[in-house]
Amino acid sequence: GMVVTEVDPSGPAAQRGIRPGDVILDVAGRSVSSLRDVREALTAARADGRRSALIRLRSGEGQRFVAIPLNPS
């Protein structure tokens, strides 16, 4: 996984409860361990025509899923 170190307080991640210290385990069904992995998974989801990507996180409460909207590239 990849540890979240910063979150834009006015961005969609913050609005969905993603906080620094959360660990991103996978994005759109792809395991991630780096920022590059996250970007590649989001790019692939956009290329597949998805309007959002499901992110699996580990945080203090355990694991959870968050849907993040994708802007067209």
PyMOL Python script that loads the backbone (N, CA, C, O; Angstrom):
from pymol import cmd

cmd.read_pdbstr("""\
ATOM      1  N   GLY A   1       0.812  -1.195   0.000  1.00  0.00           N
ATOM      2  CA  GLY A   1       0.000   0.000   0.000  1.00  0.00           C
ATOM      3  C   GLY A   1       0.851   1.252   0.000  1.00  0.00           C
ATOM      4  O   GLY A   1       2.075   1.202   0.123  1.00  0.00           O
ATOM      5  N   MET A   2       0.178   2.361  -0.139  1.00  0.00           N
ATOM      6  CA  MET A   2       0.836   3.662  -0.171  1.00  0.00           C
ATOM      7  C   MET A   2       0.216   4.554   0.903  1.00  0.00           C
ATOM      8  O   MET A   2      -1.006   4.693   0.964  1.00  0.00           O
ATOM      9  N   VAL A   3       1.041   5.149   1.738  1.00  0.00           N
ATOM     10  CA  VAL A   3       0.557   6.009   2.816  1.00  0.00           C
ATOM     11  C   VAL A   3       0.215   7.389   2.268  1.00  0.00           C
ATOM     12  O   VAL A   3       1.004   7.990   1.538  1.00  0.00           O
ATOM     13  N   VAL A   4      -0.959   7.880   2.623  1.00  0.00           N
ATOM     14  CA  VAL A   4      -1.381   9.230   2.246  1.00  0.00           C
ATOM     15  C   VAL A   4      -0.658  10.212   3.164  1.00  0.00           C
ATOM     16  O   VAL A   4      -0.758  10.110   4.386  1.00  0.00           O
ATOM     17  N   THR A   5       0.067  11.160   2.576  1.00  0.00           N
ATOM     18  CA  THR A   5       0.787  12.139   3.382  1.00  0.00           C
ATOM     19  C   THR A   5       0.134  13.510   3.368  1.00  0.00           C
ATOM     20  O   THR A   5       0.295  14.288   4.308  1.00  0.00           O
ATOM     21  N   GLU A   6      -0.615  13.814   2.290  1.00  0.00           N
ATOM     22  CA  GLU A   6      -1.291  15.102   2.167  1.00  0.00           C
ATOM     23  C   GLU A   6      -2.625  14.912   1.481  1.00  0.00           C
ATOM     24  O   GLU A   6      -2.775  14.047   0.619  1.00  0.00           O
ATOM     25  N   VAL A   7      -3.595  15.728   1.870  1.00  0.00           N
ATOM     26  CA  VAL A   7      -4.907  15.714   1.225  1.00  0.00           C
ATOM     27  C   VAL A   7      -5.335  17.165   1.033  1.00  0.00           C
ATOM     28  O   VAL A   7      -5.310  17.950   1.981  1.00  0.00           O
ATOM     29  N   ASP A   8      -5.726  17.521  -0.181  1.00  0.00           N
ATOM     30  CA  ASP A   8      -6.254  18.860  -0.454  1.00  0.00           C
ATOM     31  C   ASP A   8      -7.547  19.007   0.337  1.00  0.00           C
ATOM     32  O   ASP A   8      -8.507  18.280   0.081  1.00  0.00           O
ATOM     33  N   PRO A   9      -7.594  19.938   1.298  1.00  0.00           N
ATOM     34  CA  PRO A   9      -8.786  20.054   2.149  1.00  0.00           C
ATOM     35  C   PRO A   9     -10.068  20.386   1.393  1.00  0.00           C
ATOM     36  O   PRO A   9     -11.162  20.145   1.901  1.00  0.00           O
ATOM     37  N   SER A  10      -9.948  20.932   0.192  1.00  0.00           N
ATOM     38  CA  SER A  10     -11.154  21.259  -0.575  1.00  0.00           C
ATOM     39  C   SER A  10     -11.381  20.279  -1.736  1.00  0.00           C
ATOM     40  O   SER A  10     -12.267  20.494  -2.564  1.00  0.00           O
ATOM     41  N   GLY A  11     -10.597  19.222  -1.796  1.00  0.00           N
ATOM     42  CA  GLY A  11     -10.700  18.259  -2.887  1.00  0.00           C
ATOM     43  C   GLY A  11     -11.658  17.121  -2.604  1.00  0.00           C
ATOM     44  O   GLY A  11     -12.155  16.982  -1.486  1.00  0.00           O
ATOM     45  N   PRO A  12     -11.919  16.297  -3.625  1.00  0.00           N
ATOM     46  CA  PRO A  12     -12.862  15.187  -3.477  1.00  0.00           C
ATOM     47  C   PRO A  12     -12.404  14.126  -2.473  1.00  0.00           C
ATOM     48  O   PRO A  12     -13.239  13.493  -1.826  1.00  0.00           O
ATOM     49  N   ALA A  13     -11.098  13.924  -2.334  1.00  0.00           N
ATOM     50  CA  ALA A  13     -10.614  12.927  -1.366  1.00  0.00           C
ATOM     51  C   ALA A  13     -10.980  13.347   0.061  1.00  0.00           C
ATOM     52  O   ALA A  13     -11.482  12.538   0.842  1.00  0.00           O
ATOM     53  N   ALA A  14     -10.727  14.609   0.391  1.00  0.00           N
ATOM     54  CA  ALA A  14     -11.054  15.111   1.739  1.00  0.00           C
ATOM     55  C   ALA A  14     -12.558  15.054   1.979  1.00  0.00           C
ATOM     56  O   ALA A  14     -13.004  14.723   3.078  1.00  0.00           O
ATOM     57  N   GLN A  15     -13.339  15.379   0.949  1.00  0.00           N
ATOM     58  CA  GLN A  15     -14.790  15.353   1.089  1.00  0.00           C
ATOM     59  C   GLN A  15     -15.295  13.944   1.374  1.00  0.00           C
ATOM     60  O   GLN A  15     -16.372  13.777   1.945  1.00  0.00           O
ATOM     61  N   ARG A  16     -14.535  12.941   0.986  1.00  0.00           N
ATOM     62  CA  ARG A  16     -14.932  11.546   1.213  1.00  0.00           C
ATOM     63  C   ARG A  16     -14.221  10.924   2.420  1.00  0.00           C
ATOM     64  O   ARG A  16     -14.290   9.714   2.636  1.00  0.00           O
ATOM     65  N   GLY A  17     -13.540  11.765   3.200  1.00  0.00           N
ATOM     66  CA  GLY A  17     -12.982  11.292   4.458  1.00  0.00           C
ATOM     67  C   GLY A  17     -11.587  10.704   4.390  1.00  0.00           C
ATOM     68  O   GLY A  17     -11.137  10.099   5.362  1.00  0.00           O
ATOM     69  N   ILE A  18     -10.887  10.861   3.275  1.00  0.00           N
ATOM     70  CA  ILE A  18      -9.503  10.375   3.199  1.00  0.00           C
ATOM     71  C   ILE A  18      -8.618  11.357   3.946  1.00  0.00           C
ATOM     72  O   ILE A  18      -8.697  12.567   3.736  1.00  0.00           O
ATOM     73  N   ARG A  19      -7.776  10.825   4.818  1.00  0.00           N
ATOM     74  CA  ARG A  19      -6.944  11.651   5.693  1.00  0.00           C
ATOM     75  C   ARG A  19      -5.480  11.218   5.617  1.00  0.00           C
ATOM     76  O   ARG A  19      -5.183  10.072   5.280  1.00  0.00           O
ATOM     77  N   PRO A  20      -4.565  12.143   5.933  1.00  0.00           N
ATOM     78  CA  PRO A  20      -3.157  11.733   6.037  1.00  0.00           C
ATOM     79  C   PRO A  20      -3.028  10.580   7.039  1.00  0.00           C
ATOM     80  O   PRO A  20      -3.670  10.571   8.090  1.00  0.00           O
ATOM     81  N   GLY A  21      -2.191   9.623   6.688  1.00  0.00           N
ATOM     82  CA  GLY A  21      -2.025   8.438   7.523  1.00  0.00           C
ATOM     83  C   GLY A  21      -2.808   7.239   7.016  1.00  0.00           C
ATOM     84  O   GLY A  21      -2.465   6.102   7.337  1.00  0.00           O
ATOM     85  N   ASP A  22      -3.864   7.474   6.223  1.00  0.00           N
ATOM     86  CA  ASP A  22      -4.575   6.361   5.595  1.00  0.00           C
ATOM     87  C   ASP A  22      -3.623   5.658   4.631  1.00  0.00           C
ATOM     88  O   ASP A  22      -2.701   6.279   4.102  1.00  0.00           O
ATOM     89  N   VAL A  23      -3.843   4.392   4.408  1.00  0.00           N
ATOM     90  CA  VAL A  23      -3.022   3.624   3.479  1.00  0.00           C
ATOM     91  C   VAL A  23      -3.907   3.186   2.324  1.00  0.00           C
ATOM     92  O   VAL A  23      -4.916   2.510   2.525  1.00  0.00           O
ATOM     93  N   ILE A  24      -3.522   3.579   1.105  1.00  0.00           N
ATOM     94  CA  ILE A  24      -4.247   3.163  -0.088  1.00  0.00           C
ATOM     95  C   ILE A  24      -3.755   1.764  -0.452  1.00  0.00           C
ATOM     96  O   ILE A  24      -2.572   1.573  -0.733  1.00  0.00           O
ATOM     97  N   LEU A  25      -4.655   0.797  -0.446  1.00  0.00           N
ATOM     98  CA  LEU A  25      -4.300  -0.585  -0.743  1.00  0.00           C
ATOM     99  C   LEU A  25      -4.462  -0.912  -2.215  1.00  0.00           C
ATOM    100  O   LEU A  25      -3.609  -1.567  -2.813  1.00  0.00           O
ATOM    101  N   ASP A  26      -5.575  -0.447  -2.803  1.00  0.00           N
ATOM    102  CA  ASP A  26      -5.736  -0.625  -4.244  1.00  0.00           C
ATOM    103  C   ASP A  26      -6.648   0.448  -4.806  1.00  0.00           C
ATOM    104  O   ASP A  26      -7.448   1.054  -4.095  1.00  0.00           O
ATOM    105  N   VAL A  27      -6.503   0.663  -6.105  1.00  0.00           N
ATOM    106  CA  VAL A  27      -7.268   1.666  -6.838  1.00  0.00           C
ATOM    107  C   VAL A  27      -7.855   0.980  -8.067  1.00  0.00           C
ATOM    108  O   VAL A  27      -7.125   0.417  -8.883  1.00  0.00           O
ATOM    109  N   ALA A  28      -9.168   1.032  -8.191  1.00  0.00           N
ATOM    110  CA  ALA A  28      -9.857   0.432  -9.334  1.00  0.00           C
ATOM    111  C   ALA A  28      -9.445  -1.024  -9.536  1.00  0.00           C
ATOM    112  O   ALA A  28      -9.273  -1.482 -10.666  1.00  0.00           O
ATOM    113  N   GLY A  29      -9.289  -1.744  -8.426  1.00  0.00           N
ATOM    114  CA  GLY A  29      -8.962  -3.165  -8.494  1.00  0.00           C
ATOM    115  C   GLY A  29      -7.488  -3.488  -8.685  1.00  0.00           C
ATOM    116  O   GLY A  29      -7.121  -4.659  -8.789  1.00  0.00           O
ATOM    117  N   ARG A  30      -6.634  -2.464  -8.732  1.00  0.00           N
ATOM    118  CA  ARG A  30      -5.190  -2.684  -8.913  1.00  0.00           C
ATOM    119  C   ARG A  30      -4.449  -2.387  -7.612  1.00  0.00           C
ATOM    120  O   ARG A  30      -4.647  -1.329  -7.014  1.00  0.00           O
ATOM    121  N   SER A  31      -3.607  -3.304  -7.174  1.00  0.00           N
ATOM    122  CA  SER A  31      -2.775  -3.062  -5.993  1.00  0.00           C
ATOM    123  C   SER A  31      -1.814  -1.924  -6.286  1.00  0.00           C
ATOM    124  O   SER A  31      -1.298  -1.810  -7.397  1.00  0.00           O
ATOM    125  N   VAL A  32      -1.573  -1.084  -5.290  1.00  0.00           N
ATOM    126  CA  VAL A  32      -0.669   0.053  -5.468  1.00  0.00           C
ATOM    127  C   VAL A  32       0.354   0.098  -4.336  1.00  0.00           C
ATOM    128  O   VAL A  32       0.070  -0.273  -3.198  1.00  0.00           O
ATOM    129  N   SER A  33       1.556   0.565  -4.686  1.00  0.00           N
ATOM    130  CA  SER A  33       2.586   0.753  -3.658  1.00  0.00           C
ATOM    131  C   SER A  33       3.356   2.053  -3.863  1.00  0.00           C
ATOM    132  O   SER A  33       4.298   2.345  -3.126  1.00  0.00           O
ATOM    133  N   SER A  34       2.950   2.839  -4.876  1.00  0.00           N
ATOM    134  CA  SER A  34       3.625   4.109  -5.143  1.00  0.00           C
ATOM    135  C   SER A  34       2.638   5.076  -5.797  1.00  0.00           C
ATOM    136  O   SER A  34       1.568   4.679  -6.258  1.00  0.00           O
ATOM    137  N   LEU A  35       3.017   6.333  -5.826  1.00  0.00           N
ATOM    138  CA  LEU A  35       2.193   7.337  -6.488  1.00  0.00           C
ATOM    139  C   LEU A  35       2.045   7.008  -7.971  1.00  0.00           C
ATOM    140  O   LEU A  35       0.985   7.223  -8.558  1.00  0.00           O
ATOM    141  N   ARG A  36       3.096   6.494  -8.565  1.00  0.00           N
ATOM    142  CA  ARG A  36       3.029   6.099  -9.978  1.00  0.00           C
ATOM    143  C   ARG A  36       1.951   5.033 -10.198  1.00  0.00           C
ATOM    144  O   ARG A  36       1.188   5.103 -11.161  1.00  0.00           O
ATOM    145  N   ASP A  37       1.896   4.041  -9.292  1.00  0.00           N
ATOM    146  CA  ASP A  37       0.872   2.997  -9.392  1.00  0.00           C
ATOM    147  C   ASP A  37      -0.528   3.595  -9.328  1.00  0.00           C
ATOM    148  O   ASP A  37      -1.414   3.199 -10.085  1.00  0.00           O
ATOM    149  N   VAL A  38      -0.722   4.550  -8.422  1.00  0.00           N
ATOM    150  CA  VAL A  38      -2.035   5.196  -8.267  1.00  0.00           C
ATOM    151  C   VAL A  38      -2.401   5.929  -9.553  1.00  0.00           C
ATOM    152  O   VAL A  38      -3.515   5.793 -10.059  1.00  0.00           O
ATOM    153  N   ARG A  39      -1.455   6.706 -10.076  1.00  0.00           N
ATOM    154  CA  ARG A  39      -1.719   7.456 -11.314  1.00  0.00           C
ATOM    155  C   ARG A  39      -2.044   6.519 -12.472  1.00  0.00           C
ATOM    156  O   ARG A  39      -2.961   6.784 -13.250  1.00  0.00           O
ATOM    157  N   GLU A  40      -1.295   5.425 -12.586  1.00  0.00           N
ATOM    158  CA  GLU A  40      -1.546   4.475 -13.668  1.00  0.00           C
ATOM    159  C   GLU A  40      -2.927   3.829 -13.541  1.00  0.00           C
ATOM    160  O   GLU A  40      -3.620   3.641 -14.541  1.00  0.00           O
ATOM    161  N   ALA A  41      -3.324   3.494 -12.321  1.00  0.00           N
ATOM    162  CA  ALA A  41      -4.639   2.886 -12.100  1.00  0.00           C
ATOM    163  C   ALA A  41      -5.754   3.876 -12.438  1.00  0.00           C
ATOM    164  O   ALA A  41      -6.767   3.487 -13.020  1.00  0.00           O
ATOM    165  N   LEU A  42      -5.579   5.150 -12.081  1.00  0.00           N
ATOM    166  CA  LEU A  42      -6.582   6.164 -12.390  1.00  0.00           C
ATOM    167  C   LEU A  42      -6.651   6.414 -13.897  1.00  0.00           C
ATOM    168  O   LEU A  42      -7.739   6.578 -14.450  1.00  0.00           O
ATOM    169  N   THR A  43      -5.503   6.444 -14.554  1.00  0.00           N
ATOM    170  CA  THR A  43      -5.465   6.624 -16.005  1.00  0.00           C
ATOM    171  C   THR A  43      -6.171   5.465 -16.707  1.00  0.00           C
ATOM    172  O   THR A  43      -6.925   5.679 -17.656  1.00  0.00           O
ATOM    173  N   ALA A  44      -5.929   4.249 -16.245  1.00  0.00           N
ATOM    174  CA  ALA A  44      -6.575   3.075 -16.838  1.00  0.00           C
ATOM    175  C   ALA A  44      -8.092   3.116 -16.623  1.00  0.00           C
ATOM    176  O   ALA A  44      -8.858   2.750 -17.514  1.00  0.00           O
ATOM    177  N   ALA A  45      -8.517   3.559 -15.446  1.00  0.00           N
ATOM    178  CA  ALA A  45      -9.958   3.653 -15.170  1.00  0.00           C
ATOM    179  C   ALA A  45     -10.608   4.674 -16.100  1.00  0.00           C
ATOM    180  O   ALA A  45     -11.699   4.437 -16.619  1.00  0.00           O
ATOM    181  N   ARG A  46      -9.937   5.816 -16.313  1.00  0.00           N
ATOM    182  CA  ARG A  46     -10.460   6.813 -17.250  1.00  0.00           C
ATOM    183  C   ARG A  46     -10.540   6.233 -18.660  1.00  0.00           C
ATOM    184  O   ARG A  46     -11.539   6.414 -19.356  1.00  0.00           O
ATOM    185  N   ALA A  47      -9.484   5.534 -19.076  1.00  0.00           N
ATOM    186  CA  ALA A  47      -9.435   4.940 -20.419  1.00  0.00           C
ATOM    187  C   ALA A  47     -10.557   3.914 -20.612  1.00  0.00           C
ATOM    188  O   ALA A  47     -11.043   3.718 -21.726  1.00  0.00           O
ATOM    189  N   ASP A  48     -10.963   3.264 -19.519  1.00  0.00           N
ATOM    190  CA  ASP A  48     -12.066   2.299 -19.572  1.00  0.00           C
ATOM    191  C   ASP A  48     -13.432   2.988 -19.577  1.00  0.00           C
ATOM    192  O   ASP A  48     -14.468   2.327 -19.649  1.00  0.00           O
ATOM    193  N   GLY A  49     -13.425   4.324 -19.499  1.00  0.00           N
ATOM    194  CA  GLY A  49     -14.678   5.077 -19.531  1.00  0.00           C
ATOM    195  C   GLY A  49     -15.367   5.212 -18.192  1.00  0.00           C
ATOM    196  O   GLY A  49     -16.532   5.602 -18.131  1.00  0.00           O
ATOM    197  N   ARG A  50     -14.667   4.897 -17.120  1.00  0.00           N
ATOM    198  CA  ARG A  50     -15.288   5.010 -15.788  1.00  0.00           C
ATOM    199  C   ARG A  50     -15.412   6.469 -15.378  1.00  0.00           C
ATOM    200  O   ARG A  50     -14.575   7.300 -15.730  1.00  0.00           O
ATOM    201  N   ARG A  51     -16.454   6.763 -14.639  1.00  0.00           N
ATOM    202  CA  ARG A  51     -16.645   8.120 -14.118  1.00  0.00           C
ATOM    203  C   ARG A  51     -16.123   8.263 -12.698  1.00  0.00           C
ATOM    204  O   ARG A  51     -15.982   9.375 -12.190  1.00  0.00           O
ATOM    205  N   SER A  52     -15.835   7.129 -12.055  1.00  0.00           N
ATOM    206  CA  SER A  52     -15.252   7.156 -10.711  1.00  0.00           C
ATOM    207  C   SER A  52     -14.371   5.922 -10.539  1.00  0.00           C
ATOM    208  O   SER A  52     -14.472   4.950 -11.287  1.00  0.00           O
ATOM    209  N   ALA A  53     -13.512   5.993  -9.538  1.00  0.00           N
ATOM    210  CA  ALA A  53     -12.635   4.862  -9.224  1.00  0.00           C
ATOM    211  C   ALA A  53     -12.838   4.485  -7.768  1.00  0.00           C
ATOM    212  O   ALA A  53     -12.909   5.352  -6.897  1.00  0.00           O
ATOM    213  N   LEU A  54     -12.931   3.201  -7.511  1.00  0.00           N
ATOM    214  CA  LEU A  54     -13.083   2.700  -6.154  1.00  0.00           C
ATOM    215  C   LEU A  54     -11.698   2.508  -5.545  1.00  0.00           C
ATOM    216  O   LEU A  54     -10.843   1.825  -6.109  1.00  0.00           O
ATOM    217  N   ILE A  55     -11.498   3.122  -4.387  1.00  0.00           N
ATOM    218  CA  ILE A  55     -10.215   3.043  -3.687  1.00  0.00           C
ATOM    219  C   ILE A  55     -10.440   2.288  -2.385  1.00  0.00           C
ATOM    220  O   ILE A  55     -11.354   2.605  -1.625  1.00  0.00           O
ATOM    221  N   ARG A  56      -9.595   1.280  -2.130  1.00  0.00           N
ATOM    222  CA  ARG A  56      -9.664   0.541  -0.870  1.00  0.00           C
ATOM    223  C   ARG A  56      -8.584   1.091   0.041  1.00  0.00           C
ATOM    224  O   ARG A  56      -7.407   1.130  -0.318  1.00  0.00           O
ATOM    225  N   LEU A  57      -9.006   1.519   1.238  1.00  0.00           N
ATOM    226  CA  LEU A  57      -8.116   2.156   2.212  1.00  0.00           C
ATOM    227  C   LEU A  57      -8.045   1.356   3.507  1.00  0.00           C
ATOM    228  O   LEU A  57      -8.989   0.660   3.882  1.00  0.00           O
ATOM    229  N   ARG A  58      -6.910   1.471   4.175  1.00  0.00           N
ATOM    230  CA  ARG A  58      -6.789   0.996   5.554  1.00  0.00           C
ATOM    231  C   ARG A  58      -6.562   2.232   6.403  1.00  0.00           C
ATOM    232  O   ARG A  58      -5.665   3.031   6.132  1.00  0.00           O
ATOM    233  N   SER A  59      -7.385   2.384   7.437  1.00  0.00           N
ATOM    234  CA  SER A  59      -7.244   3.510   8.355  1.00  0.00           C
ATOM    235  C   SER A  59      -7.489   3.007   9.767  1.00  0.00           C
ATOM    236  O   SER A  59      -7.598   1.803   9.997  1.00  0.00           O
ATOM    237  N   GLY A  60      -7.574   3.930  10.704  1.00  0.00           N
ATOM    238  CA  GLY A  60      -7.774   3.552  12.089  1.00  0.00           C
ATOM    239  C   GLY A  60      -9.006   2.694  12.315  1.00  0.00           C
ATOM    240  O   GLY A  60      -9.039   1.884  13.242  1.00  0.00           O
ATOM    241  N   GLU A  61     -10.022   2.865  11.472  1.00  0.00           N
ATOM    242  CA  GLU A  61     -11.268   2.111  11.628  1.00  0.00           C
ATOM    243  C   GLU A  61     -11.234   0.760  10.931  1.00  0.00           C
ATOM    244  O   GLU A  61     -12.233   0.043  10.965  1.00  0.00           O
ATOM    245  N   GLY A  62     -10.148   0.390  10.312  1.00  0.00           N
ATOM    246  CA  GLY A  62     -10.072  -0.854   9.549  1.00  0.00           C
ATOM    247  C   GLY A  62      -9.980  -0.534   8.068  1.00  0.00           C
ATOM    248  O   GLY A  62      -9.374   0.465   7.681  1.00  0.00           O
ATOM    249  N   GLN A  63     -10.576  -1.373   7.244  1.00  0.00           N
ATOM    250  CA  GLN A  63     -10.561  -1.148   5.807  1.00  0.00           C
ATOM    251  C   GLN A  63     -11.912  -0.628   5.348  1.00  0.00           C
ATOM    252  O   GLN A  63     -12.954  -0.957   5.915  1.00  0.00           O
ATOM    253  N   ARG A  64     -11.868   0.202   4.295  1.00  0.00           N
ATOM    254  CA  ARG A  64     -13.105   0.732   3.720  1.00  0.00           C
ATOM    255  C   ARG A  64     -12.869   1.073   2.261  1.00  0.00           C
ATOM    256  O   ARG A  64     -11.729   1.178   1.809  1.00  0.00           O
ATOM    257  N   PHE A  65     -13.954   1.242   1.535  1.00  0.00           N
ATOM    258  CA  PHE A  65     -13.908   1.621   0.132  1.00  0.00           C
ATOM    259  C   PHE A  65     -14.444   3.035  -0.028  1.00  0.00           C
ATOM    260  O   PHE A  65     -15.410   3.426   0.627  1.00  0.00           O
ATOM    261  N   VAL A  66     -13.795   3.804  -0.921  1.00  0.00           N
ATOM    262  CA  VAL A  66     -14.217   5.163  -1.215  1.00  0.00           C
ATOM    263  C   VAL A  66     -14.237   5.328  -2.733  1.00  0.00           C
ATOM    264  O   VAL A  66     -13.277   4.961  -3.411  1.00  0.00           O
ATOM    265  N   ALA A  67     -15.324   5.877  -3.266  1.00  0.00           N
ATOM    266  CA  ALA A  67     -15.401   6.165  -4.704  1.00  0.00           C
ATOM    267  C   ALA A  67     -14.965   7.602  -4.942  1.00  0.00           C
ATOM    268  O   ALA A  67     -15.502   8.535  -4.346  1.00  0.00           O
ATOM    269  N   ILE A  68     -13.985   7.765  -5.822  1.00  0.00           N
ATOM    270  CA  ILE A  68     -13.460   9.081  -6.161  1.00  0.00           C
ATOM    271  C   ILE A  68     -13.853   9.394  -7.606  1.00  0.00           C
ATOM    272  O   ILE A  68     -13.596   8.592  -8.504  1.00  0.00           O
ATOM    273  N   PRO A  69     -14.480  10.564  -7.839  1.00  0.00           N
ATOM    274  CA  PRO A  69     -14.854  10.906  -9.217  1.00  0.00           C
ATOM    275  C   PRO A  69     -13.608  11.140 -10.075  1.00  0.00           C
ATOM    276  O   PRO A  69     -12.599  11.659  -9.597  1.00  0.00           O
ATOM    277  N   LEU A  70     -13.696  10.754 -11.332  1.00  0.00           N
ATOM    278  CA  LEU A  70     -12.592  10.942 -12.273  1.00  0.00           C
ATOM    279  C   LEU A  70     -12.955  12.064 -13.233  1.00  0.00           C
ATOM    280  O   LEU A  70     -14.047  12.082 -13.799  1.00  0.00           O
ATOM    281  N   ASN A  71     -12.048  12.981 -13.406  1.00  0.00           N
ATOM    282  CA  ASN A  71     -12.226  14.013 -14.424  1.00  0.00           C
ATOM    283  C   ASN A  71     -11.696  13.465 -15.729  1.00  0.00           C
ATOM    284  O   ASN A  71     -10.686  12.762 -15.730  1.00  0.00           O
ATOM    285  N   PRO A  72     -12.340  13.762 -16.835  1.00  0.00           N
ATOM    286  CA  PRO A  72     -11.810  13.291 -18.114  1.00  0.00           C
ATOM    287  C   PRO A  72     -10.411  13.861 -18.342  1.00  0.00           C
ATOM    288  O   PRO A  72     -10.130  15.002 -17.973  1.00  0.00           O
ATOM    289  N   SER A  73      -9.543  13.067 -18.947  1.00  0.00           N
ATOM    290  CA  SER A  73      -8.177  13.570 -19.186  1.00  0.00           C
ATOM    291  C   SER A  73      -8.060  14.166 -20.556  1.00  0.00           C
ATOM    292  O   SER A  73      -6.988  14.638 -20.934  1.00  0.00           O
TER     293      SER A  73
END
""", "prot")
cmd.dss("prot")
cmd.show_as("cartoon", "prot")
cmd.util.cbc("prot")
cmd.orient("prot")
